[in-house]
Amino acid sequence: MHIPVQQFDYVIIGGGSAGAVLAARLTENPMIRVCLVEAGSSDRNPFIHIPFGLSILARFDSIGWGYNTEPQPALNDRELFWPRGKTLGGSSSINAMCYIRGQAEDYENWAAQGAEGWDFESVLPYFKRAENYCGGADEYHGVGGPLDVNNLRHTAEVSDAFVNAAKYVDLPIREDFNRRDREGVGYYQVTQRNGQRCSTAKAYLTDARQRGNLTIITSALAERVLIKQQRATGVQVRCKGKAMRLMASREVIVSAGAINSPHLLMLSGIGPASELEDKGIYVQQDLPGVGKNLQDHLDAIVQYRSKQPLGYPIAARMLPRYIKAACRYLFKRDYIFSSNVAEGGGFVRSSLAQASPDIQCHFLPAILQDHGRRFVHGFGYGLHVCALYPKSRGEITLQSNHPADHPAIQPNYLTEDDDLKVMIDAVKWAQKILTSEAFAQYEGYLSIGEHCLDSDDDIAAFIRERAETIYHPVGTCKIGADDDPMAVVDSKLQVRNVAGLRVVDASVMPSLVGGNTNAPTIMIAERAAEWIRNDQ
């Protein structure tokens, strides 16, 4: 059977938070030919671009991978839904747009684990390079970059109450969570441009896709990296049912995310040898760390109902307000539809915290169920709380050798006792702030099903039955030192013992950062792009 072949200098697998950055940066050199391959379609869905639209994006199967975890023993054997973006921009096209880098110490921890040169001082310039910050350039922020970072154009009154509640729980109000001191609460700054989502597709590809040296192929599933004599030479993809080969004279770059990057490597014969052989895959390179070291932020939502008209409910009496909001957004790009819904939040300490806050919260002026896949009527508000530095580790493994079959996702949530202790403290803190004087006017009452939160055992039962992901999987192709047998890539993100192959995305993080993972992923891609261009 004849398989069509196309030639490029670089082939990038995944047009998401990292891949879009790489495609744009590499094609700044007009002599370099780049092919960007995305399994999803173009980012045409209008709800991607309207920030408030994120509340229903999980309902669109066409822009998500539809992943579910394996049953989680510590979560009452539930299989958790794991939304991941399957469209240009990847998960930056479906996330809550919160711009958070993590704590400086997180990157010192990376370096201590063997990620040489990934300390905070080394990575900060790449955060700044990506950024066009509303507050201007300074020690921590940059201007002129592709990624717009702005203040919210609208916040709900009840979100304002959440921020004002800081004084009742002895916390400072923070205007910027991306500086050295971030303990406290405040409003999130968001990746938005003129009141619209600024995904990596919008930030990086809007101009780059006009370049003659960039080819973007959408709706194309990568089946395997082609390897010859320990060197990656291209990628086989399937587009509209037909196979094609995209050859790379310089490098293949895998930017498919913490689930799909290890999946593709294993399908290509790179991974734990015994697991590959068990699935009938020829072993190109035995790398036992591929798919291991999976980490994610587990999240619980403490929700309150209210008889007061507040926030962003599904309620007939709100229809005139939403009609007004649609008109305002159409002409001014502001008011309710410019909201990212998760408007307020912050960082606090559990009883086990050491150097820095180990709990993050996101405040929603609405009632949420099942990631927004179920409509819930009535007024209310809720606080998401997650443990930032879980000790539990999971893995991504193959279910079969067929590229279209999803891998098995095993996060192993709460297998370490300390993770549950931090989550219990987080729920207690949520209760404390949501029952403070700042919320008295709303006459809220706890609404978490049949559960109560009267004791640690009650809270643990609530967590086991109701906790979900807050969408931050990392670590499955981690950076590590030469003597680390579980390291998949070196400090320049090159796959060990396979020439011409890099992994550039959240999978290379040795450990979770203390916060949302999109901004760090963009930083990783900016840094990788510089190395690749220097190699040219």
C-alpha positions in Angstrom: 0.0 0.0 0.0 1.4 3.4 -1.0 1.5 5.9 1.9 1.9 9.6 0.9 5.0 11.3 2.2 5.7 15.0 2.9 9.0 16.5 3.9 9.6 19.1 6.6 12.4 20.3 8.9 10.3 19.9 12.0 7.1 17.9 12.7 5.3 19.0 15.9 2.6 16.6 17.3 -0.1 18.5 19.1 -1.4 22.0 18.4 -2.1 22.8 22.0 -0.6 24.9 24.8 3.0 23.9 23.8 2.7 22.9 20.2 1.2 26.2 19.0 4.0 28.1 20.7 6.7 26.0 19.1 5.1 26.3 15.6 5.0 30.1 15.8 8.5 30.5 17.2 10.2 28.1 14.9 8.6 29.6 11.8 9.9 33.0 12.6 12.9 31.7 10.6 11.6 31.8 7.0 14.1 29.1 6.0 12.6 26.5 8.3 9.6 24.3 7.2 7.4 23.2 10.1 4.3 20.9 10.1 2.0 21.2 13.1 -0.3 18.2 13.5 -3.5 18.4 15.6 -5.8 15.6 16.3 -8.8 17.9 16.7 -10.3 20.5 14.4 -9.7 24.2 14.2 -10.9 26.4 17.1 -14.0 27.6 15.4 -16.5 26.8 18.1 -17.7 30.3 19.3 -18.0 29.2 22.9 -14.2 28.8 22.9 -13.7 32.5 22.4 -16.4 33.8 24.7 -14.9 33.4 28.2 -18.3 32.7 29.8 -18.7 29.9 27.3 -16.3 27.7 29.2 -19.2 26.8 31.5 -20.6 24.6 28.7 -17.5 23.5 26.8 -17.4 20.1 28.5 -20.7 19.4 26.7 -19.0 19.5 23.2 -17.5 16.0 22.6 -15.9 17.3 19.4 -13.4 19.5 21.2 -12.4 17.1 23.9 -10.8 13.7 24.1 -13.5 12.1 26.3 -11.0 10.6 28.8 -12.0 8.8 32.0 -9.7 7.4 34.6 -9.6 3.9 35.8 -11.7 3.2 38.9 -10.1 5.0 41.9 -10.1 2.8 45.0 -9.7 5.8 47.4 -12.6 7.6 45.7 -15.2 4.9 46.1 -14.1 3.2 42.9 -15.3 6.1 40.8 -14.1 6.6 37.2 -13.3 10.3 36.9 -13.9 12.4 33.8 -10.7 14.1 32.6 -11.4 16.9 30.2 -8.5 17.6 27.8 -8.7 20.0 24.8 -8.8 18.4 21.3 -8.7 21.5 19.1 -6.1 24.1 18.1 -5.0 25.6 21.4 -5.5 22.3 23.2 -6.5 22.8 26.8 -5.8 26.5 26.6 -8.9 26.6 24.5 -11.2 25.1 27.2 -9.6 26.1 30.5 -10.6 28.8 33.0 -7.9 31.2 31.7 -6.4 31.7 35.1 -2.8 32.9 34.7 -0.7 31.3 37.4 2.9 30.3 37.4 3.3 28.5 40.7 5.7 29.3 43.5 9.3 30.2 42.8 10.3 27.3 45.1 8.5 24.8 42.8 11.2 25.4 40.1 14.0 25.2 42.7 12.5 21.8 43.5 12.6 20.8 39.8 16.3 21.6 39.8 16.9 19.6 43.0 15.2 16.6 41.4 17.7 16.6 38.5 16.1 19.1 36.1 19.4 21.1 35.7 18.8 24.7 34.7 15.1 24.8 35.5 15.4 26.8 38.7 13.2 29.9 39.0 15.8 32.4 37.9 16.4 30.4 34.7 12.7 30.1 33.8 11.5 33.6 34.7 12.7 35.2 31.4 10.6 32.8 29.4 7.5 33.6 31.3 8.2 37.2 30.6 8.9 36.6 26.9 5.5 35.0 26.4 3.6 37.7 28.2 1.9 40.9 27.3 1.0 42.0 30.9 -1.7 44.6 31.6 0.3 46.1 34.4 3.5 46.8 32.4 7.0 45.3 32.5 8.8 44.9 35.8 10.9 42.3 37.7 8.2 39.6 37.3 6.3 40.6 34.2 6.9 41.2 30.5 5.1 43.2 27.8 5.1 42.7 24.0 4.7 38.9 24.1 2.0 37.0 22.2 0.0 36.0 25.4 -2.2 38.7 26.8 -2.6 38.6 30.6 -5.3 41.0 31.8 -7.6 41.8 34.7 -11.1 40.6 34.5 -13.5 43.1 32.9 -16.4 41.9 35.2 -16.8 40.2 38.5 -20.0 39.1 40.3 -21.0 40.8 43.5 -20.7 37.5 45.4 -17.2 37.1 44.0 -16.4 40.5 45.5 -17.8 39.2 48.8 -15.4 36.3 48.6 -12.4 38.6 48.2 -13.6 40.9 50.9 -14.0 37.9 53.2 -10.2 37.9 53.5 -10.3 40.3 56.5 -12.6 37.8 58.4 -10.1 34.9 58.0 -6.9 36.9 58.6 -5.6 36.8 55.1 -4.2 39.5 52.8 -5.8 40.5 49.5 -3.4 39.9 46.6 -3.5 41.8 43.4 -1.0 39.6 41.7 -0.5 35.9 42.5 2.7 35.7 40.3 5.1 37.4 42.7 7.1 36.0 45.6 4.3 36.5 48.1 1.0 35.0 47.1 -0.6 33.7 50.3 -4.1 35.2 50.5 -7.1 35.7 48.2 -7.9 38.0 45.3 -9.1 38.0 41.7 -7.3 35.9 39.1 -5.7 37.6 36.2 -6.7 35.9 32.9 -5.4 35.0 29.5 -7.8 37.3 27.6 -7.5 39.8 24.8 -10.2 42.4 24.4 -12.6 40.4 26.5 -12.0 37.2 24.6 -10.1 34.1 25.4 -6.4 34.3 24.4 -5.6 30.7 23.9 -2.2 29.7 22.4 -4.0 29.3 19.1 -5.1 32.9 19.2 -1.9 34.2 20.8 0.7 32.4 18.7 -1.0 31.0 15.6 -3.1 33.9 14.4 -0.2 35.5 12.6 2.0 32.4 12.2 -0.6 30.5 10.2 -0.2 33.1 7.4 3.4 32.1 6.9 4.3 30.0 3.9 6.7 27.9 5.9 4.0 26.6 8.4 1.7 23.7 7.4 -1.1 23.0 9.9 -2.9 19.7 9.6 -6.0 19.2 11.7 -8.2 16.2 12.4 -5.1 14.0 12.1 -4.3 11.4 14.7 -0.6 10.6 15.2 -0.1 6.8 15.2 3.6 6.4 15.8 6.9 8.2 15.6 9.0 6.7 12.8 12.5 5.6 14.1 15.4 4.4 12.1 18.8 3.5 13.7 17.9 5.2 17.0 16.8 8.4 15.3 13.3 9.8 14.9 12.8 10.5 11.2 9.1 11.4 11.0 5.6 10.6 12.1 2.8 8.4 10.7 -0.6 10.0 11.0 -4.1 9.1 10.0 -6.2 11.8 8.4 -9.7 11.2 7.1 -9.1 7.5 7.3 -5.9 7.5 5.3 -2.3 7.1 6.5 0.4 9.6 5.6 4.0 10.1 6.6 5.3 13.4 7.7 9.1 13.3 7.6 11.3 15.5 9.7 14.9 16.2 8.5 15.8 17.8 11.9 13.4 16.9 14.7 10.1 15.3 15.7 8.7 17.2 18.6 5.9 15.6 20.7 3.7 18.2 22.4 0.6 16.1 22.9 0.2 16.5 26.7 0.6 14.5 29.8 -1.7 11.7 28.5 -1.1 11.6 24.8 2.7 12.2 24.7 3.6 9.0 26.7 0.9 7.2 24.8 2.4 8.1 21.5 6.0 7.2 22.7 4.8 3.8 23.8 3.0 3.2 20.5 6.3 4.0 18.9 8.3 1.5 20.9 9.7 3.9 23.4 8.8 3.0 27.0 8.9 0.2 29.6 10.1 -2.8 27.5 8.0 -5.4 29.3 4.8 -3.4 28.9 5.4 -2.8 25.2 6.2 -6.4 24.5 3.1 -7.4 26.3 1.1 -5.4 23.8 3.0 -6.7 20.8 5.0 -3.6 20.2 8.6 -3.8 19.0 10.9 -2.1 21.6 12.9 0.7 20.0 14.2 2.0 23.3 13.6 0.7 26.8 12.7 3.8 28.9 10.9 2.6 32.1 9.8 6.1 33.1 7.5 6.7 30.1 4.0 7.1 31.5 5.0 6.9 35.1 5.2 9.7 37.7 1.6 10.9 36.8 0.4 13.7 39.1 -2.7 15.7 39.3 -4.5 18.2 41.5 -7.6 16.6 43.2 -10.3 19.1 43.9 -13.4 19.3 46.1 -16.2 21.8 45.7 -17.9 23.2 48.8 -21.2 24.6 47.5 -23.9 26.8 49.1 -27.4 27.4 47.8 -29.1 30.8 48.4 -32.5 32.2 48.1 -31.0 35.6 47.1 -30.6 36.4 43.4 -26.9 36.3 42.9 -24.1 35.2 40.6 -24.7 33.3 37.3 -27.5 30.9 37.9 -29.8 29.1 35.5 -33.0 30.8 36.5 -35.9 32.3 34.5 -35.7 35.6 36.3 -32.2 36.0 35.1 -33.2 35.9 31.4 -33.4 39.7 31.0 -29.9 40.1 32.5 -28.4 37.5 30.2 -30.0 39.2 27.2 -28.4 42.5 28.4 -25.2 40.6 28.8 -25.3 39.3 25.3 -25.8 42.8 23.9 -23.0 44.2 26.0 -20.6 41.5 25.0 -21.5 41.9 21.3 -20.7 45.6 21.3 -18.3 46.2 24.2 -16.8 42.7 25.0 -17.5 43.2 28.7 -20.0 42.4 31.5 -21.0 38.9 32.3 -19.9 37.1 29.2 -16.4 38.3 29.6 -16.1 36.5 32.9 -14.1 33.4 33.3 -16.6 32.2 36.0 -13.7 31.3 38.3 -13.2 34.9 39.1 -11.7 34.8 42.6 -9.4 32.5 44.4 -6.2 32.3 46.3 -3.6 30.3 48.2 -3.6 29.2 51.8 -1.7 26.8 54.1 -2.8 23.5 55.5 -1.5 22.1 58.9 1.1 20.2 56.9 2.4 23.2 54.8 6.1 23.9 54.9 7.7 26.7 52.9 4.7 27.9 51.0 0.9 27.6 50.7 -0.2 24.1 49.7 -3.9 24.7 49.0 -5.4 26.6 46.1 -9.0 27.7 45.8 -11.2 28.9 42.9 -14.5 30.7 43.8 -17.5 30.3 41.5 -20.6 32.5 41.7 -22.7 29.5 40.4 -23.6 25.9 41.3 -21.5 23.4 39.3 -22.1 19.7 38.7 -20.2 17.2 36.7 -17.8 19.7 35.1 -20.7 21.7 33.7 -22.1 18.7 31.8 -25.3 18.9 33.8 -27.4 22.0 34.2 -28.3 23.0 37.7 -31.1 25.4 38.4 -31.1 28.0 41.2 -28.9 30.5 43.0 -25.7 29.6 44.8 -21.9 29.7 44.9 -19.0 27.4 45.6 -15.4 27.2 46.5 -13.1 24.7 44.7 -10.2 23.6 46.9 -7.3 21.4 45.9 -4.1 20.1 47.4 -1.2 21.6 45.4 1.6 19.1 46.2 0.2 15.6 46.3 2.5 12.8 47.2 0.4 10.2 45.3 1.8 9.1 41.9 0.0 7.3 39.1 0.7 6.2 35.5 -0.5 6.1 31.9 -0.4 2.7 30.4 -1.4 1.1 27.1 -4.7 -0.7 26.8 -3.8 -2.0 23.4 -1.4 -1.3 20.5 -4.1 0.4 18.4 -3.5 4.2 18.2 -7.3 5.0 18.4 -7.7 3.2 21.7 -7.5 5.4 24.7 -4.6 4.7 27.1 -5.4 3.6 30.7 -5.3 6.6 33.1 -4.5 5.6 36.7 -3.9 8.7 38.9 -3.9 6.7 42.2 -5.5 9.6 44.0 -5.1 9.7 47.8 -2.9 6.6 48.0 -0.7 8.7 50.3 -2.3 9.6 53.6 -1.0 13.1 53.7 -2.9 14.0 50.6 -6.2 13.3 52.3 -5.1 15.3 55.4 -4.4 18.3 53.2 -7.7 18.0 51.4 -9.6 17.8 54.8 -7.8 21.0 55.9 -8.8 22.6 52.6 -12.5 21.8 53.0 -12.4 23.1 56.6 -10.9 26.3 55.3 -13.5 26.6 52.6 -16.2 26.3 55.3 -14.5 28.9 57.4 -14.5 31.6 54.6 -17.9 30.7 53.2 -19.5 31.0 56.6 -17.8 34.3 57.4 -19.6 37.6 58.0 -18.9 38.6 54.3 -21.5 36.0 53.2 -24.2 36.6 55.8 -26.3 38.7 53.5 -26.8 35.8 51.1 -28.3 33.5 53.7 -26.5 30.5 52.1 -27.0 26.9 53.2 -24.7 24.0 52.5 -25.6 22.0 49.4 -23.4 19.0 49.0 -25.9 16.2 48.6 -26.3 13.8 51.5 -23.0 14.7 53.0 -22.2 16.8 56.1 -18.9 18.4 57.1 -19.2 18.1 60.9 -16.1 15.9 61.5 -12.9 14.8 59.8 -14.6 11.5 59.0 -17.5 13.3 57.4 -15.2 15.5 55.3 -13.2 12.4 54.2 -16.4 10.7 53.1 -17.4 13.8 51.2 -14.1 14.0 49.4 -14.1 10.3 48.5 -17.5 10.6 47.0 -17.4 14.0 45.4 -13.8 15.0 44.6 -12.8 15.4 41.0 -9.8 16.5 38.9 -9.2 20.2 38.4 -7.4 19.4 35.1 -3.7 19.6 35.9 -2.0 16.3 34.9 1.8 16.4 34.5 4.9 14.4 34.9 4.6 11.4 32.6 7.8 12.1 30.5 9.8 13.8 33.2 13.0 15.7 33.0 15.8 14.1 35.0 19.5 13.6 35.5 21.6 11.1 33.5 21.7 8.7 36.5 17.9 8.8 37.0 16.5 5.6 35.5 13.0 7.0 35.4 13.9 10.2 33.5 12.5 10.3 30.0 14.0 13.5 28.7 17.2 15.4 29.5 17.4 19.0 30.6 16.9 20.2 27.0 13.8 17.9 26.7 15.5 15.5 24.3 14.3 11.9 24.6 17.1 9.8 26.0 18.9 7.6 23.5 16.7 8.6 20.6 18.2 11.3 18.4 16.0 13.9 16.8 13.1 13.5 19.3 11.9 15.9 22.0 9.0 16.1 24.3 7.8 19.6 25.0 4.7 19.9 27.2 3.4 19.4 30.8 4.5 15.8 30.8 8.1 16.8 31.3 7.5 18.5 34.6 9.2 16.4 37.3 6.5 17.5 39.8 3.5 19.7 40.0 3.8 23.4 40.4 1.6 25.1 43.0 -1.1 26.2 40.8 -2.7 26.1 37.3 -0.4 24.4 34.8 -1.1 26.3 31.5 1.3 29.2 32.0 4.2 26.9 33.0 3.5 24.8 29.9 3.8 27.9 27.7 7.0 28.8 29.4 8.5 25.3 28.7 7.6 25.7 25.0 9.2 29.2 24.8 12.4 27.8 26.3 12.5 24.7 24.1 11.9 26.9 21.0 15.0 29.0 21.9 17.2 25.8 22.2 15.9 24.4 19.0 16.6 27.7 17.1 20.1 27.9 18.6 20.8 24.4 17.4 19.9 25.5 13.8 
